């Protein structure tokens, strides 16, 4: 029997299944039925599994909500998703209370101690407000649902909204053959393949994983649910803490992790004495995705943790479509891997024709097992994602002669200056090599002569003093002159998603206001 931990709280899988069945009964009593939505405005907690899987048991859609939202962003999501019920942590309720539409049933989860400590939340904010319904007490009123569960649809995941309003990706229940294909894709992505092989003597009960990203994001959500359904032991972390993760690996003997590159950056910035302090020998598989990784950073992680750092590439819409082991990456630095079995990936020109190996084009692909999807209330945007029967995630890249895929940049991020295509990721990669750079973002701004000019916003390391002339002098040694940013600014912090993606939309907006261009 597997276990799930959050701080010092522990549930075994049987108890969690009991709670899921009770949650399903309770939600059914509220009128939730197949096709409805239940919003989960939660941090990483047992309640995410209880409410989410309880919702799925009814054939309804769990709607995972980014709890960092402003009132306006939360209102948009509640209205767009038309969720009938909202399950929310106590401390998150007051800030967005005015955004909740009338008629939505609100169930409040007391904020647990480990989350309270991690975020410094006052005691009074962790309690269920007077007159509101306590999720734990409410759930226990109901008997476990005994009816056969409906075919579970996927959660509705709202894209991060780094380039516009978030879009709700909605995908129904998968037929058995497609579900098996999705399971194979996720098993490869998360390192479960040999544990699920009937011919293997290994069992998923040997897997001990930690959910280190917020479960409202697509990859941590899929990773958490897949791990639970397949009998792995899980530890939930309230937020990412670099040394805290090392401590957790040693304490729980973590074997498998799913991470994003910004976590690597923060781990590598720990003092050498801290990095060497903990026993990490239990680690067997680390997968990462969601954002580009700087080759020096990835190489440093492989040198530290060993050849267990694996990478996959995909999107919420098209699924995971490529995979790369540490050994493959070391011989093909910068790649996101080769096409997964059963997946389809092409690199095409503007007319949809395949381009030769080594030639840059638009990356389109699909994991057929994922089945089709819609965007909640936005069929036009869904149609725009389709190209040659595949899905375009908006990335620019190329295949090398060995069939490894490389990504150059996001199509929306590409700068066209004087008719020349410039990829910000190339400039960002060079900036990241500067010792004093903690983070950076490069994007296009209006320019009367060239249409667009290059702007770089740099977050220096604490205590570092950087200057615009110094940055330009450094870049001239590494990139062509036309790629040198015309404008360089410095910021104490960049707006970044927990997935590691920078909100370039927020950085670009002040420059493009009134210009009539979508940002």
C-alpha positions as semicolon CSV with decimal commas, in nm:
position;residue;x (nm);y (nm);z (nm)
1;X;0,000;0,000;0,000
2;X;0,144;0,336;-0,102
3;X;0,159;0,651;0,107
4;X;0,114;1,020;0,049
5;X;0,280;1,277;0,274
6;X;0,239;1,650;0,326
7;X;0,474;1,783;0,590
8;X;0,438;1,542;0,881
9;X;0,083;1,446;0,783
10;X;0,043;1,105;0,622
11;X;-0,233;0,914;0,446
12;X;-0,219;0,567;0,301
13;X;-0,372;0,508;-0,039
14;X;-0,674;0,325;0,106
15;X;-0,766;0,624;0,324
16;X;-0,722;0,863;0,035
17;X;-0,943;0,645;-0,187
18;X;-1,207;0,650;0,090
19;X;-1,193;1,030;0,098
20;X;-1,218;1,048;-0,282
21;X;-1,531;0,830;-0,275
22;X;-1,687;1,046;-0,001
23;X;-1,602;1,362;-0,194
24;X;-1,774;1,219;-0,501
25;X;-2,091;1,154;-0,298
26;X;-2,083;1,503;-0,154
27;X;-2,032;1,672;-0,488
28;X;-2,308;1,462;-0,642
29;X;-2,541;1,584;-0,367
30;X;-2,467;1,940;-0,481
31;X;-2,588;1,856;-0,831
32;X;-2,246;1,811;-0,992
33;X;-2,282;1,581;-1,291
34;X;-2,088;1,469;-1,595
35;X;-1,958;1,764;-1,795
36;X;-1,978;2,013;-1,506
37;X;-1,674;2,190;-1,359
38;X;-1,540;2,202;-1,003
39;X;-1,275;2,468;-0,945
40;X;-0,976;2,371;-0,729
41;X;-0,822;2,690;-0,587
42;X;-0,570;2,498;-0,381
43;X;-0,206;2,472;-0,296
44;X;-0,044;2,127;-0,290
45;X;-0,254;1,938;-0,037
46;X;-0,448;1,614;0,009
47;X;-0,765;1,803;-0,082
48;X;-0,641;1,842;-0,440
49;X;-0,659;1,463;-0,483
50;X;-0,981;1,426;-0,281
51;X;-1,176;1,692;-0,470
52;X;-1,011;1,643;-0,808
53;X;-1,051;1,267;-0,832
54;X;-1,390;1,283;-0,663
55;X;-1,498;1,522;-0,939
56;X;-1,357;1,296;-1,210
57;X;-1,545;0,997;-1,066
58;X;-1,867;1,177;-1,161
59;X;-1,747;1,243;-1,515
60;X;-1,714;1,610;-1,425
61;X;-1,410;1,829;-1,488
62;X;-1,167;1,935;-1,213
63;X;-1,062;2,291;-1,301
64;X;-0,711;2,354;-1,167
65;X;-0,672;2,723;-1,079
66;X;-0,351;2,924;-1,041
67;X;-0,390;3,065;-0,691
68;X;-0,157;3,356;-0,773
69;X;-0,433;3,515;-0,981
70;X;-0,546;3,870;-0,927
71;X;-0,915;3,936;-0,865
72;X;-0,966;4,018;-1,234
73;X;-0,784;3,703;-1,351
74;X;-0,975;3,484;-1,104
75;X;-1,307;3,634;-1,212
76;X;-1,226;3,561;-1,575
77;X;-1,146;3,197;-1,499
78;X;-1,454;3,137;-1,281
79;X;-1,680;3,287;-1,546
80;X;-1,506;3,113;-1,837
81;X;-1,507;2,769;-1,672
82;X;-1,864;2,803;-1,536
83;X;-1,760;2,593;-1,235
84;X;-2,052;2,499;-1,009
85;X;-1,839;2,440;-0,699
86;X;-1,522;2,604;-0,567
87;X;-1,289;2,417;-0,329
88;X;-1,041;2,666;-0,185
89;X;-0,784;2,695;0,092
90;X;-0,894;2,923;0,376
91;X;-0,615;3,180;0,337
92;X;-0,682;3,219;-0,036
93;X;-1,052;3,300;-0,004
94;X;-1,060;3,661;0,118
95;X;-0,837;3,810;-0,157
96;X;-1,058;3,679;-0,440
97;X;-1,397;3,660;-0,266
98;X;-1,542;3,938;-0,482
99;X;-1,450;3,746;-0,798
100;X;-1,663;3,442;-0,719
101;X;-1,990;3,444;-0,918
102;X;-2,319;3,414;-0,735
103;X;-2,459;3,064;-0,715
104;X;-2,120;2,893;-0,684
105;X;-2,100;2,663;-0,380
106;X;-1,785;2,738;-0,178
107;X;-1,614;2,464;0,025
108;X;-1,320;2,585;0,235
109;X;-1,017;2,370;0,321
110;X;-0,838;2,470;0,643
111;X;-0,484;2,572;0,550
112;X;-0,255;2,303;0,699
113;X;0,051;2,375;0,917
114;X;0,317;2,298;0,656
115;X;0,163;2,544;0,410
116;X;0,114;2,803;0,684
117;X;0,484;2,785;0,777
118;X;0,604;2,785;0,416
119;X;0,415;3,106;0,334
120;X;0,414;3,279;0,673
121;X;0,034;3,286;0,695
122;X;-0,126;3,424;1,016
123;X;-0,321;3,173;1,227
124;X;-0,655;3,347;1,177
125;X;-0,625;3,326;0,797
126;X;-0,577;2,949;0,809
127;X;-0,913;2,885;0,974
128;X;-1,241;2,840;0,788
129;X;-1,426;3,175;0,813
130;X;-1,739;3,187;1,027
131;X;-2,046;3,080;0,834
132;X;-1,849;2,904;0,559
133;X;-1,848;2,527;0,496
134;X;-1,543;2,334;0,619
135;X;-1,435;2,088;0,346
136;X;-1,313;1,821;0,590
137;X;-1,626;1,825;0,802
138;X;-1,854;1,843;0,499
139;X;-1,681;1,550;0,323
140;X;-1,724;1,322;0,623
141;X;-2,102;1,367;0,621
142;X;-2,133;1,146;0,313
143;X;-2,095;0,773;0,261
144;X;-1,841;0,660;0,003
145;X;-1,997;0,658;-0,343
146;X;-2,050;0,297;-0,449
147;X;-2,173;0,346;-0,807
148;X;-1,930;0,252;-1,080
149;X;-1,716;0,557;-1,155
150;X;-1,780;0,742;-1,478
151;X;-1,504;0,762;-1,738
152;X;-1,280;1,031;-1,598
153;X;-1,211;1,331;-1,818
154;X;-0,882;1,517;-1,791
155;X;-0,863;1,819;-1,565
156;X;-0,924;2,152;-1,736
157;X;-0,581;2,314;-1,726
158;X;-0,560;2,685;-1,803
159;X;-0,245;2,775;-1,992
160;X;-0,009;3,008;-1,811
161;X;-0,116;3,319;-2,000
162;X;0,239;3,442;-2,056
163;X;0,135;3,582;-2,396
164;X;-0,236;3,655;-2,342
165;X;-0,548;3,550;-2,151
166;X;-0,518;3,192;-2,019
167;X;-0,700;2,932;-2,231
168;X;-0,877;2,637;-2,069
169;X;-0,762;2,313;-2,232
170;X;-1,052;2,067;-2,211
171;X;-1,016;1,701;-2,305
172;X;-1,271;1,428;-2,242
173;X;-1,224;1,073;-2,117
174;X;-0,995;0,861;-2,332
175;X;-1,096;0,526;-2,486
176;X;-0,897;0,233;-2,337
177;X;-0,652;0,210;-2,629
178;X;-0,576;0,581;-2,613
179;X;-0,553;0,574;-2,235
180;X;-0,290;0,300;-2,263
181;X;-0,090;0,513;-2,509
182;X;-0,105;0,812;-2,275
183;X;0,011;0,591;-1,988
184;X;0,313;0,480;-2,192
185;X;0,396;0,843;-2,271
186;X;0,375;0,948;-1,907
187;X;0,564;0,642;-1,787
188;X;0,856;0,737;-2,011
189;X;0,837;1,103;-1,909
190;X;0,838;1,027;-1,536
191;X;1,066;0,723;-1,530
192;X;0,802;0,456;-1,457
193;X;0,850;0,245;-1,771
194;X;1,048;-0,045;-1,626
195;X;0,836;-0,047;-1,309
196;X;0,517;-0,093;-1,512
197;X;0,662;-0,362;-1,741
198;X;0,487;-0,693;-1,657
199;X;0,814;-0,875;-1,730
200;X;1,007;-0,667;-1,476
201;X;1,066;-0,770;-1,118
202;X;1,040;-0,406;-1,010
203;X;0,727;-0,257;-0,855
204;X;0,597;0,099;-0,844
205;X;0,582;0,052;-0,466
206;X;0,961;0,110;-0,483
207;X;0,908;0,457;-0,630
208;X;0,919;0,748;-0,390
209;X;0,848;1,078;-0,562
210;X;0,793;1,436;-0,456
211;X;0,561;1,690;-0,616
212;X;0,780;2,001;-0,617
213;X;0,577;2,222;-0,851
214;X;0,223;2,359;-0,804
215;X;-0,038;2,099;-0,901
216;X;-0,242;2,360;-1,087
217;X;0,024;2,345;-1,360
218;X;-0,013;2,083;-1,632
219;X;0,304;1,876;-1,575
220;X;0,292;1,861;-1,192
221;X;-0,080;1,784;-1,215
222;X;-0,025;1,496;-1,456
223;X;0,278;1,375;-1,259
224;X;0,094;1,379;-0,924
225;X;-0,216;1,202;-1,054
226;X;-0,021;0,946;-1,259
227;X;0,204;0,866;-0,961
228;X;-0,094;0,811;-0,730
229;X;-0,291;0,599;-0,976
230;X;0,011;0,377;-1,034
231;X;0,092;0,311;-0,671
232;X;0,396;0,531;-0,612
233;X;0,470;0,691;-0,275
234;X;0,428;1,068;-0,289
235;X;0,544;1,363;-0,082
236;X;0,375;1,697;-0,149
237;X;0,584;2,009;-0,100
238;X;0,409;2,340;-0,026
239;X;0,658;2,538;-0,235
240;X;0,998;2,488;-0,393
241;X;1,285;2,541;-0,151
242;X;1,632;2,442;-0,284
243;X;1,790;2,321;0,038
244;X;1,452;2,192;0,155
245;X;1,441;1,963;-0,149
246;X;1,787;1,823;-0,075
247;X;1,680;1,763;0,285
248;X;1,362;1,592;0,164
249;X;1,550;1,364;-0,077
250;X;1,765;1,242;0,210
251;X;1,477;1,212;0,461
252;X;1,223;1,035;0,239
253;X;1,479;0,859;0,016
254;X;1,326;1,014;-0,295
255;X;1,384;0,810;-0,612
256;X;1,196;1,007;-0,881
257;X;1,144;1,379;-0,945
258;X;0,973;1,592;-1,207
259;X;1,119;1,942;-1,221
260;X;1,152;2,264;-1,421
261;X;1,486;2,428;-1,514
262;X;1,451;2,728;-1,282
263;X;1,477;2,478;-0,995
264;X;1,815;2,366;-1,129
265;X;1,934;2,727;-1,132
266;X;1,836;2,774;-0,769
267;X;1,988;2,446;-0,657
268;X;2,319;2,530;-0,823
269;X;2,327;2,868;-0,649
270;X;2,342;2,697;-0,308
271;X;2,682;2,720;-0,138
272;X;2,905;2,420;-0,208
273;X;2,896;2,321;0,159
274;X;2,516;2,300;0,150
275;X;2,512;2,106;-0,177
276;X;2,749;1,844;-0,034
277;X;2,569;1,818;0,299
278;X;2,290;1,579;0,197
279;X;2,278;1,217;0,082
280;X;2,118;1,211;-0,263
281;X;2,212;0,853;-0,349
282;X;1,849;0,737;-0,357
283;X;1,774;0,935;-0,676
284;X;1,714;0,718;-0,983
285;X;1,531;0,942;-1,234
286;X;1,481;1,316;-1,273
287;X;1,266;1,445;-1,558
288;X;1,235;1,809;-1,657
289;X;1,035;2,016;-1,906
290;X;0,814;2,328;-1,935
291;X;1,088;2,584;-2,011
292;X;1,426;2,605;-2,186
293;X;1,735;2,505;-1,989
294;X;2,073;2,668;-2,031
295;X;2,331;2,404;-2,146
296;X;2,586;2,507;-1,877
297;X;2,316;2,467;-1,611
298;X;2,209;2,124;-1,733
299;X;2,567;2,005;-1,767
300;X;2,637;2,117;-1,409
301;X;2,332;1,926;-1,282
302;X;2,442;1,608;-1,460
303;X;2,789;1,644;-1,311
304;X;2,635;1,683;-0,965
305;X;2,346;1,434;-0,968
306;X;2,480;1,195;-1,230
307;X;2,335;1,078;-1,565
308;X;1,980;1,062;-1,430
309;X;1,863;1,400;-1,569
310;X;1,614;1,330;-1,847
311;X;1,421;1,579;-2,057
312;X;1,091;1,569;-2,240
313;X;0,919;1,827;-2,459
314;X;0,553;1,887;-2,524
315;X;0,260;2,107;-2,433
316;X;-0,075;2,080;-2,256
317;X;-0,243;2,073;-2,596
318;X;-0,030;1,821;-2,787
319;X;0,107;1,605;-2,504
320;X;0,469;1,503;-2,460
321;X;0,631;1,425;-2,792
322;X;1,011;1,401;-2,748
323;X;1,242;1,250;-2,487
324;X;1,612;1,269;-2,417
325;X;1,833;1,085;-2,169
326;X;2,134;1,248;-2,004
327;X;2,370;1,042;-2,222
328;X;2,192;1,153;-2,540
329;X;2,196;1,516;-2,430
330;X;2,570;1,510;-2,356
331;X;2,638;1,401;-2,713
332;X;2,377;1,646;-2,850
333;X;2,391;1,946;-2,613
334;X;2,084;2,165;-2,627
335;X;1,849;1,907;-2,775
336;X;1,506;1,829;-2,631
337;X;1,535;1,475;-2,762
338;X;1,406;1,242;-3,028
339;X;1,043;1,176;-3,111
340;X;0,871;0,944;-2,863
341;X;0,719;0,618;-2,985
342;X;0,369;0,681;-3,124
343;X;0,420;1,060;-3,130
344;X;0,424;1,270;-3,447
345;X;0,652;1,575;-3,486
346;X;0,735;1,779;-3,795
347;X;0,926;2,100;-3,863
348;X;0,759;2,298;-4,140
349;X;0,786;2,623;-4,334
350;X;0,514;2,888;-4,354
351;X;0,332;2,685;-4,621
352;X;0,329;2,368;-4,411
353;X;0,603;2,190;-4,605
354;X;0,865;1,985;-4,419
355;X;1,201;2,161;-4,410
356;X;1,534;1,978;-4,453
357;X;1,731;1,856;-4,150
358;X;1,927;2,143;-3,998
359;X;1,679;2,402;-4,128
360;X;1,475;2,609;-3,886
361;X;1,096;2,606;-3,905
362;X;0,778;2,583;-3,702
363;X;0,747;2,277;-3,479
364;X;0,412;2,098;-3,502
365;X;0,319;1,769;-3,341
366;X;0,074;1,550;-3,159
367;X;0,066;1,259;-2,919
368;X;-0,223;1,067;-3,084
369;X;-0,310;0,887;-2,763
370;X;-0,406;1,217;-2,603
371;X;-0,715;1,248;-2,819
372;X;-0,857;1,581;-2,928
373;X;-0,912;1,886;-2,711
374;X;-1,107;2,208;-2,714
375;X;-1,045;2,548;-2,562
376;X;-1,319;2,635;-2,318
377;X;-1,549;2,885;-2,494
378;X;-1,294;2,962;-2,767
379;X;-1,330;2,741;-3,078
380;X;-1,153;3,003;-3,294
381;X;-0,832;2,976;-3,093
382;X;-0,860;2,598;-3,100
383;X;-0,888;2,606;-3,480
384;X;-0,582;2,832;-3,498
385;X;-0,377;2,567;-3,315
386;X;-0,436;2,313;-3,591
387;X;-0,181;2,281;-3,872
388;X;-0,155;1,990;-4,115
389;X;-0,362;1,782;-3,875
390;X;-0,111;1,845;-3,596
391;X;-0,089;2,098;-3,312
392;X;0,132;2,405;-3,323
393;X;0,259;2,502;-2,975
394;X;0,425;2,812;-3,120
395;X;0,786;2,694;-3,111
396;X;1,060;2,743;-3,369
397;X;1,319;2,466;-3,405
398;X;1,496;2,211;-3,625
399;X;1,595;1,845;-3,645
400;X;1,964;1,755;-3,671
401;X;2,095;1,474;-3,889
402;X;2,053;1,223;-3,606
403;X;1,687;1,306;-3,557
404;X;1,727;1,514;-3,241
405;X;1,499;1,815;-3,207
406;X;1,635;2,155;-3,105
407;X;1,421;2,454;-3,011
408;X;1,534;2,804;-3,108
409;X;1,258;3,016;-2,956
410;X;0,889;3,086;-2,930
411;X;0,734;3,213;-3,253
412;X;0,559;3,489;-3,057
413;X;0,891;3,596;-2,905
414;X;1,076;3,622;-3,236
415;X;1,193;3,975;-3,311
416;X;1,185;4,102;-3,670
417;X;1,427;4,393;-3,687
418;X;1,492;4,547;-4,026
419;X;1,350;4,234;-4,190
420;X;1,589;4,005;-4,001
421;X;1,457;3,730;-3,772
422;X;1,620;3,740;-3,428
423;X;1,563;3,472;-3,165
424;X;1,574;3,609;-2,807
425;X;1,659;3,266;-2,663
426;X;2,001;3,281;-2,828
427;X;2,080;3,615;-2,664
428;X;1,935;3,500;-2,331
429;X;2,156;3,191;-2,337
430;X;2,467;3,409;-2,368
431;X;2,350;3,645;-2,095
432;X;2,296;3,351;-1,861
433;X;2,664;3,267;-1,896
434;X;2,758;3,597;-1,731
435;X;2,841;3,523;-1,365
436;X;2,653;3,831;-1,240
437;X;2,326;3,746;-1,419
438;X;2,061;3,577;-1,205
439;X;1,788;3,593;-1,470
440;X;1,707;3,775;-1,792
441;X;1,446;3,829;-2,062
442;X;1,497;3,953;-2,417
443;X;1,207;4,080;-2,631
444;X;1,118;4,323;-2,908
445;X;1,013;4,685;-2,858
446;X;0,890;4,940;-3,115
447;X;1,155;5,110;-3,329
448;X;1,085;5,379;-3,591
449;X;1,366;5,275;-3,822
450;X;1,373;4,897;-3,792
451;X;1,017;4,816;-3,684
452;X;1,142;4,638;-3,376
453;X;1,451;4,674;-3,161
454;X;1,595;4,438;-2,902
455;X;1,541;4,506;-2,534
456;X;1,697;4,304;-2,250
457;X;1,584;4,315;-1,889
458;X;1,841;4,166;-1,654
459;X;1,808;4,059;-1,293
460;X;2,159;4,077;-1,142
461;X;2,283;3,840;-0,875
462;X;2,246;3,983;-0,521
463;X;2,517;4,239;-0,460
464;X;2,635;4,244;-0,820
465;X;2,683;4,576;-0,999
466;X;2,616;4,561;-1,370
467;X;2,614;4,832;-1,636
468;X;2,470;4,857;-1,984
469;X;2,814;4,919;-2,147
470;X;2,956;4,619;-1,962
471;X;2,679;4,390;-2,084
472;X;2,713;4,510;-2,443
473;X;3,091;4,465;-2,435
474;X;3,044;4,106;-2,318
475;X;2,779;4,026;-2,580
476;X;2,991;4,162;-2,867
477;X;3,232;3,878;-2,800
478;X;2,960;3,615;-2,833
479;X;2,685;3,725;-3,076
480;X;2,665;3,918;-3,401
481;X;2,642;4,296;-3,375
482;X;2,280;4,312;-3,492
483;X;2,182;4,092;-3,195
484;X;2,315;4,337;-2,935
485;X;2,016;4,483;-2,742
486;X;1,951;4,846;-2,820
487;X;1,808;4,890;-2,471
488;X;1,924;4,718;-2,151
489;X;1,743;4,755;-1,820
490;X;1,803;4,606;-1,477
491;X;1,537;4,478;-1,237
492;X;1,546;4,330;-0,890
493;X;1,307;4,056;-1,001
494;X;1,140;3,935;-1,321
495;X;0,775;3,827;-1,340
496;X;0,796;3,450;-1,367
497;X;0,550;3,162;-1,356
498;X;0,619;2,876;-1,115
499;X;0,679;2,663;-1,423
500;X;0,984;2,879;-1,495
501;X;0,829;3,069;-1,784
502;X;0,882;3,444;-1,774
503;X;0,579;3,665;-1,828
504;X;0,725;3,851;-2,124
505;X;0,380;3,988;-2,192
506;X;0,406;4,195;-1,875
507;X;0,753;4,319;-1,970
508;X;0,654;4,408;-2,327
509;X;0,323;4,573;-2,245
510;X;0,450;4,921;-2,145
511;X;0,637;4,956;-2,474
512;X;0,357;4,841;-2,705
513;X;0,061;5,018;-2,550
514;X;-0,117;5,215;-2,818
515;X;0,083;5,049;-3,095
516;X;-0,205;4,831;-3,216
517;X;-0,006;4,510;-3,180
518;X;-0,102;4,197;-2,988
519;X;0,149;4,123;-2,715
